[in-house]
Amino acid sequence: MTRSSPPAPPVPLEDRRFDVVLFGATGFTGRLVAEYLAAHADANGVRWAIAGRNEEKLQAVRSELAARDEALHDLAIRVADSHDAAALDALVPETRVVCTTVGPYAEHGLDLARACARHGTSYCDLTGEPNFVRSVIDECHDVARATRARLVNCAGYDSIPSDLGAHMAWDHARRAHGEGLAWVKMFTGRTRGAASGGTIASALGLMDAAKKSKDVRRLLLDPHGLDPERRAGDGAPDARDGFEADQRGVRFDEDLGRWTAPFVMASINTRVVRRSHALFREDGGGYGQRFRYNEAMSFQPGPRGLVTASLVTVGLGGFFAAAALPPARRLLERFVLPSPGDGPSREAIEGGFFEMHLLAETESGRRLRGRVAGTKDPGYGETAKMLSESAMCLAKDGARLDPRFGVLTPASAMGMRLVERLRDAGMTFDVHDA
């Protein structure tokens, strides 16, 4: 296994010019993140810059921002390609945090993560690709711990609602009842939003990688594939009480009292939550001695809910079956799927929303209920908010975060401090005894 080697020593954080550099500011989602930072960075005392591979496009983004705020006429620009190690080594030591929207991350992200680990620079991204996260863990975790960097994957709709929702439930159980959790179940609620071109490209890239690599296929089947250490026998899901293996069919959940169907994002979200639990367990804690987690889409309890859940399940299966066939894949990409860099209208983004509901049980059998919700399109408006607040949290709230470093999750890196930030930014994070 190839591992990065840290320089000696990294540039001290207090000597760095920027708090946050947004890498990939010219893409559709990158522009939304830039707009969010433009509106909120100054109030947070955040010095920031934009970066990418095309200087002309970066200047255009800066001009758009400056048209709204003249103070941004002088916003710093840095030019670097995601595969140019020398350029990244010049950029990364200038900032406390790199916030990147450049995907698919398995194709474009690893060199940047390596550079951040080497230089003691914290990092956050929007990946939903388990194979990329596993590569970052294997190559960068030990180096980032040595340089005291926090590398945080999945800091958008994948997988903050799930990860911080489970963490919030554990925090409530610990504070209110002095105990841990036996399990958490997360269910989608009302949602209006569109899948981004980048998300689709990442999903298709992951399918391609799985077809080519037995290791990737084993990773995707392993419910603990992102735990700190891969366990013997990985690839053979442990189906204790239906929790560990990803849901593949229609199921009536007795605890929820509703029909459920597979949730396409569960393949990354569940692994991130389990990694959070495993990282806390390394410190002698964890969410509970036998903590379990799963998530699914939820529908009405009666016959109509059964029919809807069945249709959704068949539709998902049909889409992935078609995407696996080259002729059908080409038709989907040409006529149906958004291209990377494409996105919905501003009106659609502002009119979107999402909600996720959680059920939890403490170790003594108490039941908890909770809700995580956002008021804009989850994959664009709310994702831009979640990533931006994560970057500012990493840059400015270090004294309020646990002294934990390496390749982390949103919960294990920022925990309830990020929950507080997102509440202040208009998101709902609520949990209470049932």
Residue pairs with C-beta under 8 A, 6 or more apart in sequence:
1 138
1 139
2 139
3 138
3 139
3 142
3 143
4 114
4 117
4 118
4 139
4 140
4 143
5 118
5 143
6 117
6 118
6 120
6 143
6 146
6 147
7 118
7 119
10 93
10 118
10 119
10 120
10 121
10 147
11 93
11 119
11 120
13 96
13 120
16 93
16 94
16 95
16 96
17 47
17 49
17 76
17 94
17 95
18 47
18 48
18 49
18 76
18 94
18 95
18 96
19 45
19 46
19 47
19 48
19 95
19 96
19 97
19 392
19 395
19 396
20 37
20 41
20 46
20 47
20 48
20 49
20 95
20 96
20 97
20 98
20 99
20 391
20 392
20 395
21 48
21 49
21 50
21 51
21 78
21 91
21 94
21 95
21 97
21 98
21 99
22 30
22 33
22 34
22 37
22 48
22 49
22 50
22 51
22 99
22 100
22 101
22 391
23 51
23 52
23 80
23 82
23 91
23 98
23 99
23 100
23 101
23 102
23 112
24 30
24 51
24 52
24 100
24 101
24 102
25 31
25 33
25 34
25 50
25 51
25 52
25 58
25 61
25 101
26 52
26 54
26 57
26 58
26 60
26 61
27 101
27 102
27 198
27 340
27 341
28 196
28 197
28 198
28 341
28 342
28 343
28 380
29 101
29 126
29 196
29 198
29 343
29 380
29 383
29 384
30 52
30 61
30 101
30 102
31 61
31 64
32 349
32 380
32 381
32 383
32 384
33 99
33 101
33 384
33 387
33 388
34 50
34 61
34 65
35 65
35 384
36 384
36 385
36 388
37 46
37 48
37 388
37 391
37 392
38 65
38 68
38 69
38 72
40 46
40 388
40 392
40 425
41 47
41 48
41 392
42 71
44 392
44 396
45 396
46 392
46 395
46 396
48 75
48 76
49 75
49 76
49 77
49 78
49 94
49 95
50 58
50 61
50 62
50 75
50 76
50 77
50 78
51 58
51 77
51 78
51 79
51 80
51 91
52 58
52 79
52 80
52 102
53 79
53 80
53 81
53 82
54 79
55 77
55 79
58 77
58 79
59 77
62 72
62 73
62 75
62 77
65 72
65 75
66 72
66 73
66 75
78 91
78 94
79 87
80 87
80 88
80 90
80 91
81 87
82 88
82 102
82 108
82 109
82 111
82 112
83 108
83 111
84 111
85 111
85 115
88 111
88 112
88 115
89 115
89 118
89 119
91 98
91 115
92 98
92 112
92 115
92 116
92 118
92 119
92 121
93 119
93 121
95 121
96 121
96 122
96 394
96 395
97 121
97 122
97 123
97 124
97 391
97 394
97 395
98 112
98 116
98 121
98 122
98 123
98 124
99 123
99 124
99 125
99 387
99 388
99 390
99 391
100 109
100 112
100 123
100 124
100 125
100 126
101 125
101 126
101 198
101 387
102 108
102 109
102 112
103 109
103 125
103 126
103 127
103 129
103 198
103 201
103 202
103 340
104 129
104 132
104 198
104 201
104 202
104 205
105 125
105 127
105 129
105 132
105 202
106 129
106 131
106 132
106 135
106 202
106 205
106 206
106 209
107 205
109 125
109 127
109 132
109 136
110 132
110 135
110 136
110 139
112 123
113 123
113 125
113 136
113 139
113 140
113 151
114 139
114 140
114 143
115 121
116 122
116 123
116 140
116 144
116 149
116 151
117 139
117 140
117 143
117 144
117 147
117 149
117 151
118 143
118 147
119 147
119 149
120 144
120 147
120 148
120 149
121 149
122 149
122 150
122 151
122 152
122 394
122 395
123 149
123 150
123 151
123 152
124 152
124 153
124 155
124 387
124 390
124 391
124 394
125 152
125 153
125 154
125 155
125 387
126 154
126 155
126 156
126 158
126 198
126 383
126 387
127 133
127 153
127 154
127 158
127 202
128 154
128 158
128 159
128 199
128 202
128 203
128 265
128 268
129 202
129 205
129 206
129 268
130 206
130 219
130 220
130 225
130 226
130 267
130 268
130 271
131 206
131 209
131 216
131 219
131 220
132 153
133 153
133 154
133 226
133 268
133 271
133 272
133 407
134 219
134 225
134 226
136 151
136 153
136 407
137 226
137 228
137 407
140 151
140 406
140 407
141 151
141 228
141 406
141 407
142 406
144 150
144 151
144 405
144 406
144 407
145 405
145 406
147 405
148 405
149 405
149 406
150 394
150 401
150 404
150 405
150 406
150 408
150 413
151 406
151 407
151 408
152 390
152 394
152 408
152 409
152 410
152 413
152 414
153 272
153 407
153 409
154 160
154 163
154 268
154 269
154 272
154 409
154 410
155 386
155 387
155 390
155 391
155 410
156 379
156 383
156 386
156 387
157 265
157 354
157 378
157 379
157 382
157 383
157 386
158 199
158 265
158 268
158 269
158 272
159 265
159 268
159 269
159 272
159 273
159 409
159 410
160 386
160 390
160 410
160 418
160 422
161 186
161 354
161 356
161 372
161 374
162 186
162 265
162 269
162 270
162 272
162 273
162 295
162 356
163 269
163 272
163 273
163 276
163 409
163 410
163 411
164 372
164 410
164 411
164 415
164 418
164 419
164 422
164 429
165 184
165 186
165 356
165 358
165 370
165 372
165 429
166 181
166 184
166 186
166 273
166 276
166 277
166 287
166 293
166 358
166 360
166 411
167 276
167 411
167 415
167 416
167 419
168 370
168 372
168 416
168 419
168 429
168 431
169 181
169 184
169 358
169 360
169 368
169 370
169 431
170 180
170 181
170 184
170 287
170 288
171 415
171 416
172 368
172 370
172 431
172 432
173 179
173 180
173 181
173 360
173 362
173 366
173 368
174 180
176 433
177 362
177 364
177 366
179 288
179 362
179 363
179 364
180 286
180 287
180 288
180 289
180 291
180 362
180 363
181 287
181 288
181 291
181 360
181 361
181 362
181 363
182 288
182 290
182 291
182 292
182 361
182 362
182 363
182 365
183 241
183 243
183 291
183 292
183 293
183 360
183 361
184 273
184 287
184 291
184 292
184 293
184 358
184 359
184 360
185 253
185 255
185 256
185 293
185 294
185 295
185 296
185 358
185 359
185 360
186 269
186 293
186 294
186 295
186 296
186 356
186 357
186 358
187 253
187 256
187 258
187 260
187 295
187 296
187 297
187 298
187 356
187 357
187 358
187 359
188 263
188 295
188 296
188 297
188 298
188 354
188 355
188 356
188 357
189 298
189 354
189 355
189 356
189 357
189 371
189 373
190 353
190 354
190 355
191 353
191 354
191 355
191 378
192 351
192 352
192 353
192 354
192 377
193 352
193 353
193 354
193 377
193 378
193 379
193 380
194 338
194 343
194 344
194 348
194 352
194 377
194 379
194 380
195 338
195 379
196 338
196 342
196 343
196 379
196 380
197 337
197 338
197 339
197 340
197 341
197 342
197 343
198 340
198 341
199 379
200 337
200 338
200 340
201 339
201 340
203 264
204 323
204 329
204 333
206 216
206 220
207 320
207 323
207 324
209 216
210 216
210 217
210 220
211 324
217 235
218 234
218 235
219 225
219 234
219 235
220 267
221 235
221 236
221 237
222 230
222 234
222 235
222 236
222 237
223 237
223 238
223 244
223 245
223 246
223 270
223 271
223 274
224 230
224 231
224 234
224 244
224 271
224 274
224 278
225 234
225 271
226 271
226 272
226 274
226 275
227 274
227 275
227 278
228 275
228 278
228 279
228 282
237 244
237 245
237 246
238 244
238 245
239 245
240 292
241 292
242 251
242 294
243 292
243 293
243 294
244 292
244 294
246 262
246 266
246 267
246 270
246 294
247 260
247 261
247 262
247 263
247 266
247 294
247 296
248 262
249 261
249 262
249 313
250 259
250 260
250 261
250 306
250 309
250 310
250 313
251 259
251 260
251 261
251 296
252 258
252 259
252 260
252 301
252 306
253 259
253 260
253 296
253 298
255 359
256 298
256 359
257 301
258 298
258 299
258 300
258 301
258 305
259 298
259 299
259 300
259 301
259 305
259 306
259 308
259 309
260 296
260 297
260 298
260 299
260 309
261 296
261 297
261 299
261 309
261 310
261 312
261 313
261 316
262 296
262 297
262 313
262 316
263 269
263 295
263 296
263 297
264 316
266 294
266 295
266 296
269 295
270 293
270 294
270 295
272 409
272 410
273 293
273 409
273 411
274 293
275 409
275 412
276 287
276 409
276 410
276 411
276 412
277 286
277 287
277 291
277 293
278 286
279 404
279 408
279 409
279 412
280 286
280 287
280 412
283 404
288 362
288 363
289 363
295 356
297 309
297 312
298 357
299 305
299 306
299 308
299 309
299 312
300 308
322 328
322 329
322 332
323 329
323 332
333 339
343 349
343 380
344 352
344 377
344 380
348 377
349 376
349 377
349 380
349 381
350 376
350 377
350 381
351 377
352 376
352 377
352 378
352 380
352 381
352 382
353 373
353 374
353 375
353 376
353 377
353 378
354 373
354 374
354 378
354 382
355 371
355 372
355 373
355 374
355 428
356 371
356 372
356 373
357 369
357 370
357 371
358 368
358 369
358 370
358 371
358 372
358 431
359 367
359 368
359 369
359 434
360 367
360 368
360 369
360 370
360 431
361 367
361 368
362 368
366 433
366 434
367 433
367 434
368 431
368 432
368 433
368 434
369 431
369 432
369 433
369 434
370 429
370 430
370 431
370 432
371 428
371 429
371 430
371 431
372 427
372 428
372 429
372 430
373 427
373 428
374 381
374 382
374 385
374 426
374 427
374 428
375 381
375 382
375 426
375 427
376 382
376 385
382 427
385 422
385 425
385 426
385 427
386 422
386 427
389 418
389 421
389 422
389 425
390 410
390 414
390 418
392 421
393 401
393 414
393 417
393 418
393 421
394 413
394 414
397 414
397 417
397 421
400 417
401 413
401 414
401 415
401 417
402 412
402 415
404 412
404 413
410 418
419 429
422 429
423 429
